[in-house]
C-alpha cells in the first residue's frame, strides 16, 4: 500500500500569507529548505489493486494532485468539516470525468451536512459525461465502524479537536490522525501494533485544538509504532530542526513524501 503526503501544513499552510515583504510569513521555518513549504494537510492512499482513497480535500488540492501526477481518485474520506480539509471539492469535476461516475464521499452525518451546506450542487444528480459540476455520493459513517472504501477496510476512530470531533482512520498497520488535541482512551486502544502512524503536530508549545510536540511524543511512547510521521505542522516547526531534535522513529513529513506500508 502506498501513501502519498499531498500536504502536511496547518490551516494557513507554510508560509502563511503576509511577511515583511508580502512574500510569506515563514515563522521559524527556513525559506531555503524546500521541505518547509507546506500545503494544507491531505493524503492519498493507493491500495494494492490500484484503487485510490483520498483523505480530505483542502484548498491546495488541484496543485497537490498535479504535483504528484494523480489524475484519478476512486473515493474520498473527509475527517471533518473545517475549511482547510474541504475547500477543494470543486476540483472534483475532472476526477469525475476520469472514472465516469460520481465519487463516494465517506464522512460523519455532521460533516456531510457541512459539505452539503457549502457544496450543495455537488450532491445533485450527476451530469455525465461532461460533469460540469462535481458529483459526490454521500456515505454516512461513524467512529467505531469498519467501512470499505476504494477496496480498503478502513477502521474509524473518534478524535477530540476541542471545537468538534474528527475522524481518525486505520488501515491494517497504518493510521492517520490529524486535527486532534485529545485522543479518547478507546481510540488509543485501537492504535497499538502500528507500523506507520501519520499524526498531526502543529507546534512546539501546547495549543488549544491541536496536538503539540511533547503530547505527540507521549502518545508515541505509549503506542510504540515503528515509524511516526508528523503532519499538519505550522510555521513554528522547521523541517531541519525537527530532523536534529526528534527521537529515533519520529520524523517530519514533507509535501510529496511517499510511504510504503503494509496493508495488513
GIZINOR-V148752 format. One record per backbone hydrogen bond with DSSP energy under -1.0 kcal/mol. NH is the residue of the N-H (numbers start at 0). CO is the residue of the C=O. Records with the same first field share a line. If there is no record, write none. Layout:
NH=CO  CO
This chain:
1=45
2=258
3=43
4=256
5=3  41
6=41
8=38
9=232
12=9
13=37
15=24
21=18
23=17
24=15
27=234
28=25
32=29
35=32
36=33
37=13
40=8
41=6
42=54
43=3
44=52
45=1
46=50
49=46
52=44
53=74
54=42
55=76
56=84
60=57
63=59
64=60
65=61
66=62
67=63
68=65
69=64
73=51
74=51
75=103
76=53
77=105
84=81
85=82
86=82
87=56
88=85
90=87
91=88
95=91
96=92
97=93
98=94
99=95
100=95
102=134
104=136
105=75
106=138
111=107
112=108
113=109
114=110
115=111
116=112
117=113
118=114
121=118
122=119
130=126
135=121
136=102
138=104
140=106
143=155
144=141
146=153
148=151
151=148
153=146
154=169
155=144
156=167
158=165
159=181
160=163
162=160
165=158
166=78
167=156
168=175
169=154
170=173
173=170
174=195
175=168
176=197
180=159
181=159
187=183
188=184
189=186
190=187
194=172
195=172
196=226
197=174
198=228
199=176
200=230
201=210
210=179
212=202
215=211
216=212
217=213
218=214
219=215
220=216
221=217
222=218
223=219
225=193
226=194
227=248
228=196
229=250
230=198
232=7
233=201
236=233
241=237
242=238
243=239
244=240
245=241
249=246
250=227
252=229
255=4
256=253
258=2
260=0
